[in-house]
Amino acid sequence: MARTAGPMAELHISRDDLEGAVRGAIAERIGDRRTPLITVTILVGLGAVAVAYHLGRRMGRLRSAIVEVRRL
């Protein structure tokens, strides 16, 4: 069986071709949702930091001793 020369005979997929296709697919899927997605991510991150801060503060209060100083 002989191979014929045609458009598929010299098909070479380069790294740039793959990268462009993947970037295009990602950009197409994210599209207009990018700004709200960034906002939600920032808010979730700030919420996690606030919760960690308050839990750490509470644990610090529970573990620390109360020392009373009186003058004689």
N, C-alpha and C positions, 0 to 999 in steps of 0.2 A: 504494500500500500504506500503510495507516494504522498508526500506532504506537498500541499500547494501553498504558494506564497499568497498571502492575503493580509488583511488588516490585523489579524490575530497572530501572525507569524513573528512579528518583532515587538511583542508586548513586553515592556520592561517597566516594572513599578518601582519607582524610586522612593527614598525616604521622604522627600518633599511632597510627593503625591499622597502618601499615606498621612502625613502630618496635616496637609491641607484638608483632606477629607474628614479627618477626625475633628479638627478645629471647626470646620463648617457644620458638622453634625452637632457638636456641643453648642455652638452659637445659635443654631436653629432651635435646639431644645430649650435653651435658657431664654433666649430672646428678650421679651419685655419683662420677664419675671426677675431680672437681675437686681434691680434697685430694691424691690420689696424683700428679696431674698437676703440681701446684704443687711437691710434694716432689721429683719427678724433675727439674723445671726448675731448682730451687735446687741440687741436687746436680750437675747437668751444668754449671751456671754456676761453681760452686766448683771443679770439676775443671778447667775451662778456665783459670781464674785460676791454679790451682796449676801447671798445665803451662806456662803463659806465664811464671810466676815462675821456675821451675826452668830453662827454656830461656834466659831472659834472664840468669840468674845464671851459667850455663855459658858463654854467649857473652862475658860480662864477664870471666870468668876467662881465657878463651882470648885475649882482646885486650889484657889488661893486662900490663904488664911487671913482672917480678920484680926488685925492687931490694934489693941486699944492702948493709947498712951495717956496716962494721967499724971498730973503734976501733984506733988505732995506738998 
